[in-house]
Amino acid sequence: MDLHTHPGGGPLMAVELENNIVIHWSVHGVPLHFGRVMPIIDLHYISNDIDEIAGGPHAVIVFTYCAHLVFHPITFYVFEVAKIRLSVVALLSRAPDTTVIIKSGNTTGRK
């Protein structure tokens, strides 16, 4: 669906009517690098987005977190992951039947 947002950062939405699937996608907030200017209102933190999700048996939350964060101090990454963890714990407290899938960065292959 055309939400009239930045195509590289969203938020974007896709709807598949036959199986009643709605997908919301967006990049997280700073640190972030884009070649073009992106409105600050379109930047979202994963923890804030999770806080706004009702959850439930038909909700599946999937996110990956790492990518360009490898260029920042590990303490920054740990702090951000801790905020996300608090949001996931709160989500599962209010809707324990929500499925949450987390993909973090790869830890192998680095020398």
C-alpha positions as CSV (number, residue, x, y, z in Angstrom):
1,M,0.0,0.0,0.0
2,D,1.2,3.5,-0.8
3,L,1.6,5.3,2.5
4,H,3.4,8.2,0.8
5,T,6.5,7.6,2.9
6,H,10.2,7.4,2.1
7,P,10.7,4.1,0.1
8,G,14.0,3.3,1.8
9,G,12.9,3.8,5.3
10,G,9.2,3.5,5.5
11,P,7.2,2.9,7.3
12,L,5.8,0.6,4.7
13,M,2.8,-1.7,4.7
14,A,1.8,-4.7,2.7
15,V,-1.6,-6.4,2.8
16,E,-2.4,-9.9,1.5
17,L,-6.2,-10.3,1.6
18,E,-6.6,-14.0,0.8
19,N,-4.8,-15.1,4.0
20,N,-5.7,-11.9,6.0
21,I,-2.0,-10.9,6.5
22,V,-0.8,-7.3,7.2
23,I,2.9,-6.5,7.3
24,H,4.2,-3.3,8.7
25,W,7.9,-2.4,8.1
26,S,10.1,0.4,9.1
27,V,13.7,1.1,9.9
28,H,14.7,2.0,13.4
29,G,15.8,5.3,14.7
30,V,19.3,6.7,14.9
31,P,22.1,5.8,14.4
32,L,21.0,5.5,10.8
33,H,22.6,6.4,7.5
34,F,20.7,7.3,4.4
35,G,21.9,8.9,1.2
36,R,18.8,11.1,1.2
37,V,17.2,13.2,3.8
38,M,14.5,11.4,5.7
39,P,11.9,13.1,7.9
40,I,12.6,12.5,11.6
41,I,8.9,11.7,12.1
42,D,9.4,8.5,10.0
43,L,12.2,7.2,12.2
44,H,11.1,4.7,14.9
45,Y,12.7,2.9,17.7
46,I,11.9,-0.8,17.9
47,S,11.2,-0.5,21.6
48,N,8.6,2.3,21.1
49,D,6.9,0.4,18.2
50,I,6.7,-2.8,20.3
51,D,5.1,-0.7,23.1
52,E,2.3,0.3,20.8
53,I,1.4,-3.3,19.7
54,A,-1.6,-4.9,21.3
55,G,-0.4,-8.4,20.5
56,G,-2.5,-11.5,20.7
57,P,-2.7,-15.0,19.2
58,H,-2.7,-13.8,15.7
59,A,0.1,-11.3,16.1
60,V,3.6,-12.2,15.0
61,I,6.4,-9.6,15.8
62,V,9.6,-10.2,13.8
63,F,12.6,-7.9,14.0
64,T,16.3,-8.1,13.3
65,Y,18.8,-5.9,15.1
66,C,22.4,-5.4,14.4
67,A,23.5,-4.5,10.8
68,H,25.3,-1.1,11.0
69,L,25.5,-1.1,14.8
70,V,28.7,-3.1,14.6
71,F,30.4,0.2,13.9
72,H,29.4,1.6,17.3
73,P,30.7,0.7,20.8
74,I,29.3,-2.6,22.2
75,T,27.8,-0.6,25.2
76,F,25.5,1.2,22.8
77,Y,24.3,-2.1,21.3
78,V,23.8,-3.6,24.8
79,F,21.8,-0.5,26.0
80,E,19.5,-0.6,22.9
81,V,19.0,-4.4,23.3
82,A,18.1,-3.9,27.0
83,K,15.4,-1.3,26.0
84,I,14.0,-3.7,23.4
85,R,14.0,-6.5,26.0
86,L,11.9,-4.5,28.4
87,S,9.4,-3.7,25.6
88,V,9.2,-7.4,24.6
89,V,8.7,-8.5,28.3
90,A,5.9,-5.9,28.6
91,L,4.3,-7.1,25.4
92,L,4.3,-10.7,26.5
93,S,2.9,-9.7,29.9
94,R,-0.1,-8.0,28.4
95,A,-0.5,-10.6,25.5
96,P,1.3,-13.8,26.4
97,D,0.1,-15.6,23.3
98,T,2.0,-13.2,21.0
99,T,4.8,-14.7,18.9
100,V,8.0,-12.7,19.0
101,I,10.9,-13.7,16.7
102,I,14.2,-11.9,17.1
103,K,17.2,-12.1,14.8
104,S,20.4,-10.5,16.1
105,G,23.7,-10.1,14.4
106,N,25.9,-13.0,13.4
107,T,28.6,-13.6,15.9
108,T,30.7,-16.1,13.9
109,G,33.2,-15.3,11.2
110,R,34.7,-12.2,12.8
111,K,38.4,-12.1,13.4
